[in-house]
């Protein structure tokens, strides 16, 4: 039985550009609004740190030419911001295009 060839799908640069741009805008817009001494503030800080870390990882993967991992990491970065906005830990100015807000 031979070794499996690893999957390395080509991710179009235009698709990466789109999601990097969306996530960069979301990072700029998401502001922690929970009171500093509240439990929710600590959660918001953690969500923000996770988003920033995944975004940094995405940039690294993209630089290394690993489009699949770059796309996955940028999706995760945006998801952390989206979850924080939906939870009410971030003020996103009511932006329901960058974020999935409750109706």
Phi and psi in degrees as a GROMACS rama.xvg file:
@    title "Ramachandran Plot"
@    xaxis  label "Phi"
@    yaxis  label "Psi"
@TYPE xy
-81.0026  164.258  UNK-2
-70.755  143.13  UNK-3
-76.0376  142.979  UNK-4
-80.9729  127.777  UNK-5
-65.7492  143.953  UNK-6
-75.4123  134.348  UNK-7
-141.317  71.8491  UNK-8
-66.452  143.432  UNK-9
-78.3988  124.46  UNK-10
-100.423  123.194  UNK-11
-61.1092  131.525  UNK-12
-54.3844  -33.7969  UNK-13
-64.0326  -36.7748  UNK-14
-67.2462  -44.0451  UNK-15
-61.1756  -45.2846  UNK-16
-55.4005  -44.5805  UNK-17
-59.7139  -50.4978  UNK-18
-75.2242  -30.7409  UNK-19
-65.1342  -41.7221  UNK-20
-64.5517  -46.381  UNK-21
-59.0673  -44.4828  UNK-22
-71.2082  -36.2871  UNK-23
-61.3807  -43.5266  UNK-24
-63.6207  -41.2443  UNK-25
-65.0173  -40.4984  UNK-26
-60.9345  -40.3686  UNK-27
-69.4421  -32.0955  UNK-28
-86.131  -34.1442  UNK-29
-73.4624  111.927  UNK-30
-113.915  133.208  UNK-31
-67.4651  127.755  UNK-32
-119.08  -9.87576  UNK-33
-64.5819  141.501  UNK-34
-55.0429  140.202  UNK-35
-55.77  -35.5723  UNK-36
-92.0331  7.28177  UNK-37
-89.2883  158.859  UNK-38
-62.8563  -36.831  UNK-39
-64.6078  -30.6464  UNK-40
-63.1751  -42.3307  UNK-41
-63.824  -39.6979  UNK-42
-63.9195  -45.1524  UNK-43
-60.7207  -42.3637  UNK-44
-61.0391  -41.693  UNK-45
-65.2971  -45.1243  UNK-46
-60.1584  -43.536  UNK-47
-63.2497  -45.2619  UNK-48
-63.058  -40.4419  UNK-49
-63.4787  -43.1399  UNK-50
-61.6792  -45.616  UNK-51
-64.3615  -39.2011  UNK-52
-65.2909  -45.5073  UNK-53
-65.3293  -36.1754  UNK-54
-64.7405  -42.7133  UNK-55
-62.863  -42.8942  UNK-56
-60.3515  -42.2047  UNK-57
-59.8367  -43.103  UNK-58
-61.7695  -42.0465  UNK-59
-62.1562  -48.8609  UNK-60
-61.2339  -39.3744  UNK-61
-64.351  -43.7965  UNK-62
-60.5527  -35.6137  UNK-63
-79.9888  -3.03491  UNK-64
85.3419  12.7048  UNK-65
-98.5973  80.7852  UNK-66
-61.968  -35.9715  UNK-67
-65.0378  -46.6776  UNK-68
-69.4746  -34.8864  UNK-69
-61.7389  -45.1694  UNK-70
-65.2052  -43.7463  UNK-71
-60.3111  -43.6396  UNK-72
-68.4709  -38.3562  UNK-73
-69.812  -33.2345  UNK-74
-61.7685  -45.8015  UNK-75
-61.82  -43.1199  UNK-76
-56.6126  -48.1426  UNK-77
-67.247  -35.7265  UNK-78
-62.9284  -39.7742  UNK-79
-62.4399  -41.4027  UNK-80
-66.5651  -42.4457  UNK-81
-61.3763  -43.5854  UNK-82
-63.9574  -41.271  UNK-83
-64.686  -38.2009  UNK-84
-66.3673  -44.6672  UNK-85
-64.742  -35.682  UNK-86
-70.6283  -24.2501  UNK-87
93.9153  13.5181  UNK-88
-83.3453  -22.5094  UNK-89
-118.142  141.783  UNK-90
-90.7317  124.171  UNK-91
-121.532  18.8165  UNK-92
62.9215  26.5045  UNK-93
70.0821  15.6555  UNK-94
-72.1793  102.614  UNK-95
-99.0965  16.6581  UNK-96
-100.039  -39.9315  UNK-97
-83.8461  -22.7496  UNK-98
-130.783  154.343  UNK-99
-96.7743  100.151  UNK-100
-99.666  153.497  UNK-101
-66.7404  145.8  UNK-102
